[in-house]
Amino acid sequence: MPVFGESADWVNQPLSIIQSIFDKSLCDGSTDYGQSKIIDHFRNLLCSPDATRWVPSLNDTPIHRLSANSLVKYRCMVQDMFDREFYLGVYEVHHEEDNTNVLKCGKYFDVARCPRNCSIDLQSDRNVTLDRQVLYCVPIPGENQWAKEISMSMLLYTIRLPTAHYVPEPSFTSNKRRLEDGDDDDVNPDNIADTKKQRPIDSQQGDNSNKILPNLNFPLPNETGPSCIVKIYEDTDNIKVNDMIEFYGILSVDPALIAPSNTTGSTNDSGIYDPETDMDCAEEIAAHCPAPSLVPRLHCIVARHLPHSNPMLPIDDASKLVLNNIVDKPALIRSQLISTLSDCIGGDTLAAEYTLLHLLSRVNYRHDVVPVGKFSVNLAGCSVGSTIIPELYQAIEALVPKSYFLSMSLSTMNSALFSPRKDYNANRLLSGILQLSAGTHLVLDETAMEPGQLDPNGVKNLTALSNVVRWQKVDYDFNYHQTEFFCDLTVLVLSEGKSILPCDVVIPLRQRKPNTEKANNPIGEIPFSFLQDFRTFLAVTRSLDYTVTNEMQQVLQEDFVNSRKLTDNAMTADDFHLMLTIARLTALSFGQNSLTPELWNRVKGLESDRKSRIPSQ
């Protein structure tokens, strides 16, 4: 395991390493100017889990405690993809004192730089213009506090770093303006103070025509953590909106990046934009060039796609874990977990069993447009003001890494933005509540819907929720057309009667405890060690691979045929598909990778008990 002193060079001074590899590549005649060697070098340094822990996290460390131009990591979701950006990847610098020319590496810089008493030869034939993809990223939406705390506890470094306000290096300065000679008018605290205030849930619905100040564009209200503009150089086609990614790159907080406060003047020397030649409007400039102290820039060297965000699981090969090797007495943990969930639902063990299966569900694949594996549940019989709703959500919030509680009140449905919408004035994607990463648990409180009428936006939001529940997709609004984005959200609906949303199963509650009984939340009484066992149990079982043997396929086929012969109300193909989904989740809940006849009989018993509660069935 590297000690901090040994890692200081590549963590605190990565640009020096990059320039040295670049210089060596020039001597070797490399055609890519050492780009592949740079990536390989840092990837090899980061191949050890302990090494990655030494890299400061932008998620968990205040930005004023991070050094500019140091190596940092950032766990995030890609919220938007900006236009590609052109830059000088290689440029020639002329030394005025000795009249010599050298080549400099322009990658991983926002502004081309050169030493004092030097100038960049913009007319040189040796200059190379390249482009890079620019991403707007936000912290993973809905990430629960316990998951953040566990992720932060994995860091090994101690924060003893200088303040991160930008100070130019003694030997370097911006090519367009010497920062020490300029004033600080472009970093105006008054221009960024308001952006630190949390916007209300429906702020994106208002008129943006007079807004030039950036907002952090979080999909969910009351989210915390830094947004970041990430610039990537390799594998740009493998990244798409809503992906969860951990970036390792160079932190940039150069004040020259801030958008000019006045875009109507004849000249502008901010180092980034000139309004006389730039055709972008003020809104777009403000959205794409927020103050780096508020939205820092990160020049990505290594990117890791995150198949999940659960800190209880390894990033790679989570599906190959064996439950018995991870958790002691998994059957006992399963029983205790159902008992805890049952206490949150008024003592209804059948509803608790289905809730457990619901927590394990995810979209496994798609057959054409049909999401296979999703399992949305409607718990009916939750009265207004019932303790079931807060207690159950608090339990889910304590068990899963990502969740969000959405009250379907009339005001929320009519005013909030659920589906992301393109703002062509600012040339950005305005985030909506349903712009969530895969694996997020969405709990909908339908009991909050009071009498009244939905306006057109409310109808649109209700349709968006229905599409998520049934098709696991969200239609993004690009004004002139709608674009489908597939999602993987686990949806639980709490309602008084049967939900207006097309859930896979409806479970009328049969409570053994009165709603008015006031007691401590059952999840709050669970010891921390048990709570960790619950979290590990859910994380491991949810990620397990699942197969059905040929013998079991034959049993299922015969059972389906016989059921259609023996009953008047014959089982449909949709009913059989639902039972197969429940069977898969039941097997996983017992830590098994395949279905057995005993588990199949258990599934049939569960469905029989559930349907007996529904008068029409």
N, C-alpha and C positions, 0 to 999 in steps of 0.2 A: 504494500500500500504506500503510495507516495506521500511524503510529508509536505507541508505547505511550502516550505522553502524550495523543495525540488520542483514543485509545480508552478512556482511563481513566474517563471519565464513564459511558459505557454499560456498561463491564465492571465497574467497581468500585462504581458507584452507580446501578444500574438502577432501584431503587425510587423515586429522586427523579424520574427521567424518567417513570415510570409514574404517579406522583402528579400531575405537571404536565400530562400528557395527560388524566388523569381530571378535573382542575380545569377545563381548557379545554373538555372535553366538556360539563361542567355549564353553562358559559356558552353553549355552542352548542345546548343542549337535546337532546343526543344521547340516544337511548333505550337504548343498550347501554353507556352510561357510558364510552365511548372504548375498549371492549375490542378492536374490530376495528382501530382505529388503533394501539393498543399492539402488537398482533401484527404489523401491517404495518410499523410502525417498526422493530422488531427484525429482522423478516425481511429488510427492505431493507439493514439494517446487515450482516447475515450472508450476503448474496447473493454476496459476493466470497470466493473460497477463502482468500485471504490474511487476510481479516477473521476467518474462523472459526479460523484458526491462533492468533490473538491471545487467544482465549478459553481460559482454563485448563481442563485436562482433569481430571475427578474420577478417571478411571482411572489416570492417570499421575502425579498429584501427591498427596503425603500430605495428608490432610485438615487436619492442623495447620498446613499452609502455605497454606491457602486462607482468604480473608476471608469471614466471615459476611455474608449478604445481597449477595454479589457474583454476577456472571453466570459460570456454569461450564457445561461440556458433559460428557455422560456417555454412552458407548457401552455398550449393555447388551442383555440378553435379558429379556423380560417373563416372570418366573417364576410370578407369581400376581396375581390381581386381587382386591383387597379390596372390601368394601362401599363404596358411595358415601358421601361425607362432606358434611355440611351445614356451612355457615359464613356469616358475615356478609359478603356481597359489598360492600355499601354500608351504612355506619352513621353515625349522627349523634353528634358530639362536642360537649359543652357546656363552654365555657370559663368557669370560675368567676370569674376576675378581672374580665373585661369583660362577663360575662353574654351571650355570643354563642354561636351554634351553627354548626358547619360540618360538611360531609359528608366522610368519608374513604373511601378505596378499601381494601377488605378482601381483595382478591385478592392472591395471592402471599405471604400471611402465614399462619402456622399459628395464631396467637393474635391476636385483635383488639387493636389498640394505640391509645393516645392520648397526647398530651403530658402533662407533669406539670401538676398543678393543674387537671386536666380530668377529665371522666367521660363514659362512653358512655351515651346515653339509649336504653336497651333497649326502651322503650315507644314510641319515635318511629315515626310512620307512614311516615317517609322511609327507614327501614331496609329493606334488601332481602336476604332470605335466599336463597342459591344453593347448589348442590351441585357437587361435583367428584369425578372418578374417582381412586381411589387404587390405584397399582400397586406391587407389590414386584418389584424388578428386581435382577439379578445381572450381573456381567461375563460376556461371551459365553463359555459353557462350552467348554473344550477349545482355546481360542485358544493357538497355539504362540508360543514366546518371540520368534522372529524377526519374526512379524507384529506383536507388541506393540512391539518395538523400532523397527520402521519407522514405525508409527503415532505413537510418541512423538517420533521424529526430525522429524516434520512440524510440530511445535509451534514457533512463532516467539517466544513470550514468554519472558522470563527470570523465574524465580520470585523476586521480591523483595517478598513480600507479608507483612503482619502475621500473627501467630499467629491461628489460627481459633477458639480457645476463645471462647465467647460472652461478649461484653461489651455490656451495654445501651447504646444510643445515649443521649447526655446528655439529649435532649429527649423520649425515648420510653420507655415502660414498659408492662408487661402490664396489661390491664384488670382481671384477677382478682387479681393480686398484684404489688406493686412488688418487682422482683427484687433491688434493692439493699437492701431492708428485710428480705428473707427469708433463711433459712439455706440451706445447701448440702447438706442431708441427703438430698435426692432425687437427688443425683449422687454415688453411693457407689461408689468404685473397686472395692470388694469384690464389688459386684453385677455388674460387667461384666468382671472379670478372666478368669473361666473361659470367657467366650464367645469370647475371642480364640484359644483353643486349637482346633486343627483336629479336627473330629469324625471318628471312624472311618467307614469306608465303610458300615457297617450300623447306625450310631447311631440312624437313624430307625426301625429295627425295634423298638426297645425301648419300654418303657412310658413315656409322656410325662406321666403323671398327676401326678408330683411336680415336673416341670420348669416353672419360671416364667421362667428366663433364656432370652433369645433365642439362636438360632444363626443363622448366615448363610444356611442353607438352600441351599447350592450343590448343583447336580445331581451334580458329580463331586468325588471326594475330592482333597485337597491343592491345591485351587484357591486363588488369591490375588486380592486386589482388593476394593474396597468394594462391599457391597450398598447399595441405596439405595431409599427409599420416594419414589416420584415421584407428584406430584399434577398431574393434567392438567385443563384447563378447556375445551378445544375438541376436536372430532373424536374424541370418546371411543368412538364406535361403530366406528372404523376400526382400533382396536388390540385385539389378542387375545394370548392366552398363547403364548409361544415366539417372538413377533416380535422381530426385531432392530431396534433403534431408537437413534438418536442424539438425545438430549434437550439442548436449550439452555434453561436456566432459572436460577432464583435459589436459591442454596444457603442452607439453613436449618439451624442447629445450636443452636436455642433449647433450653436445659436444661429448660424447662417441658414439653417434649415427652416426657420420660422417664416410663415407667410408674411409678405409685406402688409403693413397696416393700411397703406394707402395705395390703391391700384389705379388711381386716375392721373398720377403725375406723369411727366414726360420721361423721366428717368427713374431707375431704381437700382441701387447698388447692394441689395441684400445678398447677392451671391447666388441666387437661385432663379428668380423670375424677373423678367423685364416686361412690364405691361404693354410697351409699345410693340413688342414682337410676339408676345405670348397671347394666344387667342382665348385662353381659358377665362371664364368669368370669375368674379371675386368669390362666389360661393365655392366653386371647385377648388380654387387655390387654398381657401381656408380649410376645406375638408381634407385635402390631400397634403397640406403642409402645416399641420398643427404644431404648436410649440413643442420642441423635443423634450422639454422638462415635463410636459404633460403626456405626450405620446412619443416615447423614444424610438429610435431606429435601431434595427438589428440586422447586420449583414451576415446571412447564414453561411456557415461553412459545412456543417453536418446537420441533416434533418432526419428524425426518426418518426415514422408514422406510429401512432399509438392505437392498437386494436381495441384498447379499453383504457379507462382512467382509474381503475381500482387499485389503490396502493397495497391491497392485500394479495395481489397476484403479480407474478413476474410479467414483464412486458412480452417476452417471447415464450412460445410453447406452453401457454396456459392450458390449452385443451388436452395436453398430455399428462396433466397432474392426476394423481390417484388420491381420492378423498381419504382413504384409510391411512395414507402416509402423511397427510397434512393435519387431520383432526382426529383426536381420540374420541371413540364412541360416537360416530356420526349419527347412528340411529337415535341415541339419547338426545343429541343436539337437535335433531329434527323434531322430536317429540316436544322438547322444551320450547322450541321456536313456535310451533303451532299453538302451544299453551299460552305463550306470551301474546301472540296475535289474537287468540281467542279472547283473552282478557280485555283487549282493546276494542273488541267488537261485541261486547256484551255477553261473552261466554258462548258464542256460536262457533262450535268446532268445525262444522262443515264449511262455513264461510271462511274460517281461518285456513283450512286446507286449500281451498281455491285461491285464497290470497297468496299463500306460499307458492303455489304453482305459477301464479301471475308474476311474482317477483323473479322467477327463474326464466321467464319467457323472453324471447328475442326473435327477430326475423332471421331465419337460417339461410334462406335463399328465396328467389322469386321465380315463379313459374309464369312466364309472360309478365303480366302486371300484378299477379296475385302474390302477396307476401305470405310465405309459408313459415309457420312457427309463431306468428304473433298471437297474443292471447289477451284480449281486452276483457275486463270484468266489470260488471255493474252490480254494486251492492245496493239493493233496493230496501227501503224501510228505514232510512236515516232521516229522522225528523229534524226540523229546523231547530238549531240550538242544542242538538244532541252532543254528548261528550264523545261519541264514537268518532266524529269527524276529526277533531283536533288530536285525539289520542292515537288514532290510526295513522294519521300523517306524521306525527312526531315519531312513531315507531318506524315507519318507512324511512324517514329522514335520518334516523340513527343507524339504519341497517344498510342502505345502499349509498354509493358514492355520489350520485347525482339525482336530484329530484326537484320538482317544483309544484307548488300548490296553487291552483288557479280557481278563484271564485267566479262562477258564471253569473254574477249579478248583472242586472239590466244595464247599469251604467258602464260596467267593464266591457260587456259585449258590444255596446254601441260606440264606445269611445276608443278602445284600445286597438292597436295594430297587431294582428295575429300573424299574418303572412308578410314576409319581407316585401318591400316595394322599392323600385328603382327611382331615385331622384335624379332626373337628367340635368337639372340645374347645377347640382353639386357633383354630378357624375359619380354617384356612390349608391350602394345598396343600403337602404334604411332597414335596420334589423326589426324583426317582429318576434313576438313571444314564442312562436313555433319554430324559430330558427335555432334548433337545439342539436347537439351532437348525439350520435348513436348511443343507446343504452341509458338515456335519461328517463326517469320514471315521472310521469305526468299524472297528478291526482286532480280530478275535476270535481268541484263542489257544485252540483246541480241544485242543491237545496237553497242556494242563495238567489236563485232566479225568481224574482218577485213578479206579480202581475204587471203587464205593460206590453208595449209593442217594440219589436226590434226595428231599428231603422236600416237602411240599405247596408251600412257598415256592419251592423249586428248580424244581419242575415249572411253576409259574406264571411264573418268570423265563425258563425255556426256551421256553415258549409265547410270551412277549413278544418274545424274540429272533426266533423264527420268523415272527411277524407283521410285524416290521420288515423282515426279509429278503424275504418274499413280497409283503406288501401295503403296506409302507411306512406303517405305522400303529402307534400305541401306545394301548392301552386304559388310561385313567386310572381308578383305583379310587375310586369315591365311596361305598364300603361297600354301599349299597343298589342300586347299578347301576354299570355300566361305560359310560364315554363314550369314543368313538373320537376320537383326535387324529391327523390325518395328519402325516407327517414326510417328510423328504428326507435320508436318511442313506446314505452310500456305504459298503457293508459288504464287507469282505474277511475271509475265514475261512481260517485256517491250521490244517491237520489232518494226522494221519498217514495215515488212509484217507479215504474219501469222508465229507464232513461230514454230521452229523445234521440240519443246517439246510438248508432248500430253496433252495440257491443257483442262480443262473441258469446258470452254467457251472462244470464241474469240470475242473481241469487237473492231471493227475498230473505231478509234477516229474521232469525228467531232468537231474540235476546233473552237471556236468563237473568240479567241484571237490569234494573231500571235505569233509564237515561239520566235521571236526576241524581243518581248516586254520585257523591263527590268523594273521590279518593285520589291518591297519587297516581300519576300515569304509570301503568305497568312497566313500560320500557325504562322509566327513570329508576326503577327499583332493581334493575338487573345489574349485577356486579360487572365491572369493566372487563374482567377476564371472560365472562360468559358472553358479553356483548361482542368481544373480539372473535370468539368462537362462532357466533351467529354470522358475523360479517364474512369470516373466512369460509364458512359452510356455504353461504349464498354465492360468494364469488367463485369458488371452485366448482360447485355443481352446475352453475349457470354456464360455465365455459367448457364443460365436458363434451367430448364427441359422443355421438349416438348412432347406433345402427340397429337394424331389424334383421334377424337371421332369416334364411330361406324357410326354415321350418315354421318360424313364427309368422311369416308372411302368409303361409298356407293356412294357419289357424285363423288369422284375421280375415282372410278371404272367405273361408267357410262360415265363420261367425256372421259376417255381413250378409251372405246369401241366406242363411237360416233365419236371420232376424227379419228379412223382407218377406219370408214365406209364412212365418208364424204369427205375425201381428197385423192387425188391420191398418194401424198407423205406421206404415213401413218406414224403416230408416232410410233417409235420403243420403245421397253422396256427400252433401254438406255436413250432415250429422256425423257421418263416418269420418270425414276429414277432421271435424272438431274432436272426436274421440281419439283419433290418432295423435293429435296435438297434445291432448291431456295425457295420453299414455306416455308420450315422450317426456313431458315435464314430470310426471309421477316417477318414472324410472330415474331421471336425473336427481329428483329430490331424495331418493334412496341411495344416491351415489353410484348407480349402475349405468353402464354404457349401452345396455341392450334391454329390450322388452322381454318379459317372461309371462307365461300363462297366468301366474299368480297376480302379477301386477295388472294384467289386462282385466282380470275379474274384479280387481279393486277399482279400476277405472269405471267399469260398468256399474258397480255399486254406487260410486260417487255420483254418476250422472243420474242414476235412478232416484237417489235421495234428493238431488237438486230438482229434478223435474216434478217430483211429488209435491214440492212446495208451490209450483206454478199451477193455478187452477186450470188453465187452458191445456195443460199437458198432463 
